[in-house]
Amino acid sequence: MEDMLSLIQWPAFAASLAAAWFVASTTKGRRNAGFWIFLLSNALWVAWGLHTSAWALIALQVCLAALNVRGLFKTEDKQQT
């Protein structure tokens, strides 16, 4: 189990990189997908951070997750009244 938890950093790395690629897109749907992928990467980094007691990394990921939620709201369609 320890080895499996150590490997979480690699999918977290890949998800972070893919999310950055999608968020930089000019297509709204891809940007939105990028924020969801970033949230997945945040969760993976937190899991790895808990495993390694990397408290600053965990705090960073919680803050970045809040920014990613903000990004999701900014990319949603605004309802017209």
Beta strands, then each sheet from edge to edge (+ up, - down):
end
